[in-house]
Amino acid sequence: MEIELICICCPKGCHLKVDDKSLRVEGNNCPRGAEYGVNEITNPVRTITSTVKVEKGEAVIVPVKTKEPIPKKLTMGCMEEINKAVINAPVKIGDVVIKNVLGTGIDVVATKNVSGI
């Protein structure tokens, strides 16, 4: 069966056609598009970005992201864990906010510094 996707690797947004049996990709303008098409069919992953509440900080939230992409099917569960999290200031870029989120071995980390008050 042929599956149609729009590549998200760059702003071009190539319209891909991927055969789910042979994993042949058409419509990509670069090798990254072909890799994206195959990965999206065989093992879709996403980097999750959000914010976490900060206590005793100059800001009330800090932006966070998964350090590496996680399986797409875990997106909602990851967001639930992020929404429950609270971190105390000070926060530095790269600080682990949630270790090993959902048993993936991947951490959720801060992407901005927040000073304490």
Order of alpha helices (4+ residues) and beta strands (2+ residues): beta-beta-beta-alpha-beta-beta-beta-beta-alpha-beta-beta-beta
